[in-house]
Amino acid sequence: METFMNENFLLETETARELYHDCAEKLPILDYHCHLDPREIAENKRYENLTRIWLAGDHYKWRQMRSNGVEEAYITGDAPDFEKFCQWAQTLEQAVGNPLYHWSHLELRRYFGYEGALGADNAQEVWEQCRNRLLEEDMSVRGIMKASHVTLVCTTDDPADDLRWHRQIASEEDMEIQVLPTFRPDRAFSIEQSGFAEYMQQLGQAADVDIKDFGSWKEALSRRMDYFEELGCRVSDHGLLYLPWHQTDEREIEDIFTDRLCGQEISRGQALKFQTAAMLWLGEEYQKRDWVMQLHFGVTRNNNSKMFQLLGADTGFDGIYNRVPMTELSAYLDALCQKNALPKTVLYSLNPADNAPLGVLLGCFQEAGTAGKLQQGSAWWFNDHKAGMEEQLTSLANLGLLGNFIGMLTDSRSFLSYTRHEYFRRILCNLIGGWVERGEFPYHREKLFSLIKGICYNNAVEYFGFDLKKV
């Protein structure tokens, strides 16, 4: 029997161990999609205890605590930090097979030097060890990032954001880690949502544009893209239920937009027409700027309306949409392709049933000049567990070119979550190592190492065009 989470954790063959320990383990981390707060990086924040850095804002853990019958006071409420931690420790004992069990213990090992298994019986011991460790100089936000060998992160930012913290970080000559903004215009896109007109005022002020029609909406967003680009932005991102395809003429779009700006209700069909026109224009803009367009879709938001009213969004009540229309996504990509305006694009579906449809669709729109111009994003959110990662990687290998894949991201608000890259790399090395051991792929050390380096780091450097050296 293997010792719990020993050095060969998840590495089942000699080749897998060689690929990981001699290659992947030593590679730096490029986190091209996350939800870290740039202010906390700029201020080099320190955390006083494990609850503050580990549980606050982590809706992955909140969901499991609720599943264990924990009262909300110990999750998002005002219970003492230590009591919240104890509730998580007790919950973790039931999390056999859950990625949070692995992630939590990887984080305890890598950052706090705790080698045991956390549970209710040793919560006090772990709490004290981690609290003492957090007092040490190297456990600031930047210290954690440096220890994780992070070279670059892309945060997720609203177009109206002044990016003051990015500007401050960029001005520091001794800052070794690049912190770049990502352009995420979801609020400018969500015309049917309440508060749209108020947000247009906010966006207009940021862009110094009086937004009164669709044309001035474009002008405002174009100016904000210019501003983001000044601070190194190379990436956009969209969170969508699905990619709409409901074309109409420019005049109807103007009518829909101005009606909504005046406070009138619009139909779902009208919203989809606006969103189609908006996404077509945005895709063209990204292509002109050589930005990568990320499309995250397949999420049903705020399923528990009672808890949404109590706690708001992003608190652990989202789910998987099971009817993503691939025909509409295909029509959108095709329309941009016909104009020679299709940007480099990363497609993420939260529904694992979309792995094969996405893998096939990617191959319809690849182009000369860019290896893997269209990418299937890493297994995401409810899928970034061992089985989900293996399924996504295997499907991508079966239907496309795994060697061109741009690899893992954290998609996290936690500075401790860089161990997810380790988790991914172990799974990747085990998968490829197994193929080699079974005679399904030849053993050639140099070529295998090149593949691993590409998937884990180098491909993303080249794909996004970041100012980084390959390894």
N, C-alpha and C positions, 0 to 999 in steps of 0.2 A: 504494500500500500504506500502511495506517495504521501509525503509530509504536506500538510496544508500550505498551499501557496509558496512552495519552495522556488528555487531559482529556475526550475524547468516547468513552472506553472503553465498549463495549456500547451506545452511543447511535447508532443507524443513520440517524435522520432529523432534520430541523431541528426538528420539533415535539418529538421525544424530548429533544433537547438543551435546548430552551427549558423543558420541564417539569422537567428535572433541575436545570439550572444556575440557573434563575430561581426555583425553588420547592423541590424536594425536597432539594437539596444543603444548604440552610441550616437545615433543620428539626432540632429536638432529638430525642433518642433516649429512648424509654420502653421499657425492657427488662423485660417482664412475666413472662418465664420464663428463668431462668439457673441455673447451678450454681456461682456464685462463692462463695468462702468469706467470710462476713461478718467473721470475725476479721481477715482480711487488709485489709479496708476499715477496720475499727476501728483497727487498728494502723498504717494507712497504709504498708503494706509496700513495700519496695524490692527489686528483683531485681538480682543482680550481673552476670548475663550473659544472652544470648539463649536459651540452653538452658533456664535456670531459668524464664523467663517464657513460652517458646514451645513447648518440647517436653515438659516435665514434666507428666504427667497428660493429655496430648492423645492419646487413642486413635485419633483420625482419622489423625494423622501416623504413629502406631505401626503401624497396619495397612499403610500404604503402604511403610514401611521394611521390614517383614517381606516384603512382596510383591517388594521389590527384593533380597531375600536377605541383608539385614543381620542380623548376629548379635544375639541378645537383649541381650547385655552393653551394646550401644550404643543400646538402646531403653529398656528398664526396668532395666538392670543398673547396675554400678558403674564403667563406663568414664568417663574424664575428660570433662567437659562439652564441651570444644572438639572432641574426637573424635566425640562424639555429634552435635554440630552439623554436622561435616563429612559424616557419614553421611547426615544429612537433606539437606544441600545436594546431594550426589550423587544421592540419590533423587529430588529435585525435578526434576532434568533429564529424568527419564523420565515426568513427570506431565503431559504434554501433554493438554489437555482435562479435567483433573481440577480441581474447584473449589479444592483446596488450592494449586494453582499461582497462581490469582488471589488467594485470600485472603492467602497468604504475601507476595506482592508488594504488595498493598494495604497490609498492615501495615508492611512495610519502608518504603514511601513515606510513609504518613501519620504514623507515629510516630518513624521514624528518619532520614527524609530521604534514603534510598537509592533512586535512580531506575533502577538497572541491573537485570539479571536474575541472580539467585543461582544459582551452580553450583559444582562442585568446584574450578574454576580460580580463583574469587575468594572462596572461603569465608573465608580469613584476613582479607581486606580488609573484608568485611561484618561479620565477628565483631568486629573492632577498632572499626569505626565505631559499631556498635550498643552495644558495651560502654561506649564513651566517652559515648554519648548517655544511657545508663541512669544515669550518674553525675550528670546534671544535675538540678536541683531539681524541675523539673516532671514528672519521670518516675517519681514515686511512683504507687502505685495510684490515689489520689485525683486526682493530677495528670493521669493518663491518662484517667480518667473525665470530668474537667472539660473536657479538651481535646476529648473526643468529644461534648460537649454532652449528656451524660446527665443527665436530670432525676430518674429513678426506676428502681430495679431491685427485682425480687422474687427473693429467693434461694429455695432449696428445702430445707425443714427438717422434721425428724422431730418428731412430736407430743411426744416426751419431751425434746426439746432445751430447755435453760433460756433460750435466746435472749439470753444475756448480752451478746453483741456487738451485737445489734440494739438492746438497751436502752442500751448505751453510746453508740452512734452517735446514737440519738434524743435523748439528753441534751445533745448538743453544739449550742449555739445558732448557731454559725457554719457548720454543715454544710449545704451547699446542695443536696446530692443525697439524696433519700429512699431508704432501704434497708429494705425491708419483708419480713417472712417469708411464706413460702407453706406451707400445711398439707399435708404429704405423708404420709399414714398407711399406706404400703405394708406396713410391718412388722406393723402391727396387723391388717391385712387378710389377710396370708399365713399362714393357720392351718395349712397343711400343711407349712410350712417348719420345718426344725430350729431350735431356739432360740426357738420361739414362746412357750413357757411362761416362759422367762427374760425375754423382752422384756415380757411382761405384768407381771412384777414391776417392771421398770424404768419402764414406763408408769404403773403404779399409784403408785409412789413419787413420780413427777413430778406426778401429779394429786391425790395424797393420797387415794387410793381403793383399797380392798382388792378387786382384780379376781378375782372367784370365779365369775361367771356372765356371760351375755350382757348382762343389765341393768347390771351394774357396769362392763362394758366400755364401754357407751354413756355411762355417767356420767363415766368417766375421760376419754373423748375429748371429751365436751361441755365439761368443765372446761378441757381443754387448748385447745379452740377459743376459749373465753372469754379465756384467757391470750394466745393469738396475736392475738386481735382488739384487745386492749389496746395492742398494739404495731403496729397499723395493718394487720393482715392482712385482705386482701379476696379472697384467691384460695386455692383448694385444687388439688391435683394428684394424679393416680393413674397409676402405671405398671402396666399390665395386659397379659396375653397377649391377652385379649378380654373384653368385658363379658358376664358369665354371666347366665343366666336359668333358674334351677332352684329354683322356689318350693317351700316346705314350711310346716309350721305352727311356731309359736313354741316349742312343746315340743321338737320335734326339733332345732331350732337350739340350744336350751339343752343338750340331751344331747350334741350334737356338740361344743359349746364346752367343757363341763366334762370330757368324755372327753379332749379334746386337752390341756386344762390339766393333767390328771393324768398326761400322758405317753403316752397311748394313741395308736396309729396310727389314722388315719382314711383313708377312701377318697377318690379324686378326686371322686366324686359328692357325698360329704358336704362336702368343701371347697367345691365350687361352690354348694351350698345355703347354706352359711354366708356365702359371699361375696355371693350374691344378696341375702340379708337385710341384710348389712352395708351394701352399696351403696345399697339402698333407704332405709335409715335415714339414711345420710350425705347422700344427695341432699336429703332433706327438711330436714335440719339446715342445709345450705348455703342452701337457698331461704329459710328463716326469717331467716338472717343477711344475706341479699342478697349472698352470696359467689358468685364465679364458680367453677364446677367444670370443671377441665381433665381430660380423659381421654386419656392416651397409651397406645395399644395397637398390637399387631401386631409385637412384638419376641420373637424366640427368643433366650434368654439362654445365654451360656457354651457355645457349640456345641463348642468344642475342650476336652474334659474334661481332657486332659493339661495344657494351659496354664492352665486354671482352677485345677487343683490346685497348679500352680506359682506363679501370679501373683494368683489371686483374681478377683473380678468387676470389670467396667468397665475391662478392659484391652485391648479391641479384638477380641473374639471373639463378638459378638452378630450376629444376622441378622434377616431379614424373615420373618414368619409369613404364610403364603399362604392361610389358611382362616378369616379373621375372619368370624364369623357375624353378618351384619347383622340377621337376624331376632331374635336375642337382644338386640342393642343396641336395636332398635326396641321390643321388648317392655318393656325397662327404662325407656326414655324415656316410653312410653305409660303405664306404671304410675304414674310420678310425675305425669304430666300429668293423669291421672284424679283425682288427689288435689289438684290445683292446687298441686303441690309441686315442679315442675320448675324448677331454678335456671338462670340463665344458664350455658350450657355450651359449651365449646370441645372439638371432637373432632379428634384427631390419629391417623391411621393411618400406620404406617411403610410399608405396602404401597401403592405408587402406583396399583395397580389398584382401590383403594377410593375414588379421587377421585370418580368419578361416583356410586356408591352413596351415599356420604356427602353429596354435593351435593344429591341428590334427597331423602334422608332428612331433611336439615335443614328443607326446606320443609314437611314434614309436621307440624312442631312449633313453628313460629314463632307468636308471639302479639302481640296489640296492646299497645302501651305501650313496647316495647323493639325498636328497629331491630336486626335481626340477633341476636335473643336466642340462637339456636343458631348457632355459628360453626364453619366448618372451619378447623382450625389451619394455620398456615403450613407449607410444605413442610419436612419434618423429617428430620434426621440423614442418612440415605443419599439423601435427596431434595433437600437444600438446595443443589443445583448449578443451573446456568443452565437446563438442560432441565427439571429437576424443578420449579423455581419457575415457569417459563413454563407447564408443564402444569397445575400446581395453580391458578394464577391464571386460566388460560383456562377450565378446567373450572368453577371457581367463577363466573366471568362468564357462562358458557353456561347454568348451571343455577340461579343465584341472583342476588344483588346484590353485585357486586364493590365497589361504592361504600360498602357497610357493613362491609367487611372490617377487622379489627383489626390486620392487618399483621404485621411481622417481629419475631422475637425471636432471641437468640443461642443459647440452650440450651447454653451453654458454660461451661467452668471457667477460661477465659482472659480477662484484662483487655484483651487486644489485639483481641478478636474483634468489637468494635463495627463494624469495617469490613464485617461481614456485612450490616449495615443499609445501608451504602452500596451494596453489591453488589445487594441486593434492590431498592433504590430505582432504581438504574440499569436493572435488568431491568423493573421496573414501568413506568417512564417510557418505555422503548423499546417495550413492548407496547402501551400506550395511545397513544403517539405514532404507532405504525405504523397502528393502527386509524383515527386521525384522518387521516393522510396518504393512506390508501386510500379515504377517504370513507365509512368504516363508523361514524364517530361525528363529530358536528359540532365544529368548532373554535370554542370560546368560552373565551378565556383565563381569565376569572374563574372560570367553572364548572369548568374543568379543574384549575385550581390548588386549588380547594376539594376536589375529588375526591382529588387527590394528598395534600394536607394531612390529609384524613380518614384515608386508608388508612395513611399513614406515622406518624400521631401522634394526631390529634384523636379518632378513633373509639375508640381504646383508652382515652384519658382518660375519655371518657363511659361506655364499656361497663363498666369496672372501678370507676368511681366514685372515682378517685384525686383527691386534693386538689392538682390542677394546673390551670393556665390553658391553654386551647386557644390555638393559634397562628393 
